[in-house]
Amino acid sequence: MQQAATASAFVMPGGLAPCIPPLLDALGWRGSDMHLAEAMPHLTGAVDLSDLLNVMANLKFGSRSLETNMRTLDPRMLPCLFIDADGHALVLVKSDGASLLAFDSDTKAYREIDPDTRTGTAFFFTQVDSRGHSLYHPQPGWFRKVLARFAKTLRHGLLISFLLSVLALSMPLFVMTIYDQMPFFNNNRTLAYIVIGVLVFILSDFGLRLIRSGILSFIGARLGNIVGNEVFRRILYLPPAYTESASIGAQASRIKDFDTVRDFFAGQAFVALLDIPFILLLVLGMWALGGSVIIVPLTAIALFGVMAVIYMPLVKRANEQVAKAGATRQELVMEMLTKMRAIKHTSTPVKWEARYRQLSAECAANSYRASQLASQINVLTNTFIMGAGISTIAVSVNNVLAKEMSMGALVACMILVWRILAPLRSGFVVMLQVERINKSIGQVDRLMNLDIEQYTESLLTLNKQLKGDVTFSQVSIRYMSDAHPALLGVSFSVFHGEVLAIAGHDGAGKSTILKLILGLYRPQAGRITLDHTNLRQMDPLSLRRSIGYAPQTPQFFYGTIAQNLRLTNPLAPDGEVRDACVRAGVLDDVEALPDKLNTRIGDYQLKKMPLTFLKRLSLARTFIRPAPLLLLDEVMERPEFEDREIMLDMLEELRGRTTTIMVTNHGPYLKKADKVLWMEKGRVRMFGRAGDVLPHLPEEYQC
């Protein structure tokens, strides 16, 4: 039963992390170290139990726990993670009946142990079949399918609502019994029984409402979690054509709007919906007790219906205006926060203040109109309910005088009429919210029905080793249907080991060429091939894993420098990280920082760092992942002499080994290229060997 510890290129952090590879091996997982690295938590030094369960969930393993001890653990349930009462973790792999093969998290080695009576918690994992997962396929009617998962729970909620309606009938019967039978009570024992019955009713009502509240809170929390996670993941995997066309504020508003779905199912509005079907039971009870008194609640229900027909269109229009004005104001705020430095540079805070004041006034006016409608509805519903109560008294008194009903029945009918109209009033408010909820659900469904960039679930790299041959054949693209073409009939080719420089003025289409190679956009016409394979046939995410890219504006995320550099290759050891920094000429600057590679960078820190340092750091991140094709978008334009020498040495080093396509108008870099593509207004002005093209370039490109 001896087994060696799993060898992995990925260095696991502390805590329970060493248990993950042997646990995955025992479960028969066939993923790679890259998959495991990407599933690990960010900014976590030591992995605790919650982190471990999240990692397993990211790798599509569901989990369940069981309080047990080793001796009573069924061998057929292995493998599992066992954590004893002292917090010591073992991966129990298999058993031969007399001993267990276990991986010890302390010694990080396998050993045989004898089952003993130590108690603890065993965690069992089952791989989840996600072949039909919504992330990988369009899912029409996605929200309805998610809601169907809670069908059993919703049925429990309906059952509790039915029981509460039955209990609601019991209270009026108790009251009627006391009023009508009190003169005939021989002693206080009968009254005591009635009091006990009332107490049982009150406690039962309290308990059932508490249970229903817990059920609805669970549904709301689970729906919020599922919808939030799926919406966020779907947005991450959408093609850039969908996400870049909308502002940050608009996308944030959409995500925030999905919270209304969660709030609806967890709030009192949904409780009213569960109560409404059983109003009929209360109406029948009131008819049995009061006869013609039933006309009062039926009339009130009809009046509620008429009011709904009148007010629903008005409320719908008011809510749309409030939502539109709020989204516009949110977009302005997001734009201001992301461009605060530009506002200071241009000295335009007064203009921004005026814009915000105008939008805020529009929001306030629309909110005022919506609030006025809500107030009118509230006043009218209160008037209907009060009128129904007075009418019930009037009709009931008339029936009592006519000896058609007893005094106890009068009091019982009064209790029932409030019980009938209260959920009806809440239900009316729900009806006014339905349009907004339908809009939010429709947005979720439309998002889930969009195609994503990734066409396979494997997350593996391309099957064959790329050489880096790139060919454009009559490629044309326009970003918007009414915009001028960004590229028009562009054709060129670059082969393994060559350096291609793309030159041209702003708006010539230089960066668009790189975006097309990365699969961020698809051309409307023409053909792009990589190693003679059409890019349309390649998974965009797998394609980008095989390409190195340094953007024109370096982008970094909150975390350490090492974590940011390893984004392109999580498996890179410290030696490769340092080597990449050396190649980019940034290691000395990193070593000069207080925490070196462990220095945390984020928005505040980035603003204090020189742009040339950030560009070289971005270049180092590109070098960490070996790639046959390297794309450089004006990485070191007009640099200092030292930076220029680093770039020139790098280009010479890459020549013959990696296909390099760089966007540049800088003369020394253009002279280092094997081929030059001169772009003007989306068209190829000239393409060929560098020696043939350079003499024809404008003088500004020569220096």
Buried (B, 14 or more C-beta within 10 A) or exposed (E): EEBEBBEBEBEBBEBBBBBBBBBBBBBEBEBBBBBBBBBBBEEBEEBEBEBBBBBBBBBBBEBEBBEBBBEEBEEEEBBBBBBBEEEEBBBBBBBEEEBBBBBBBEEEBBBEEEBEEBEBBBBBBEEEEEEEBBBBBEBEEBBEEBBEEBEEBBEBBBEBBBBBBBBBBBBBBBBBBBBBBEEEEEEEEBEEEBEEBBEEBEEBBEEBBEBBBEBBEBBBEBBBEBBBEBBEBBBEBBBBEBEEEEBBBBBBBBBEBBEBBBBBBBBBBBBBBBBBEBBEBBBEBBBEBBBBBBBBBEBBBEBBEEBBEEBBEBBBBBBBBBBBBBBBBBBBBBBBEEEEEEBEEEEEEEEBEEBBEEBEEBBEEBBEBBEEBBEBBEEBBEEBBEBBBEBBBEBBEEBBEEEBBBEBBBBBBBBBBEBBBBBBBBBBBBBBBBBBBEBBBEBBBEBBBBEBBBBEEEBBBBEEEBBBBBBBBEBBBBBEEEEEBBBBBBBBBBBBBBBBBBBBEEBBBBBBBBBBBBBBBEBEBBBBBBBEBEBEEBBBBBBBBBBBBBBBEBEBEBBBBBBBBBBBBBBBEEEBBBBBBEBBBBBEBBEEBEEBBEBBBEEEBBEEBEEBBBBBBBBBBBBBBEBBBBBBBBBBBEBEEEBBEBBBEBBEEBBEEBBBBBBBBBBBBBBBBBBBBBBBBBBBBBBBEBEEBBEEBEEEBEE
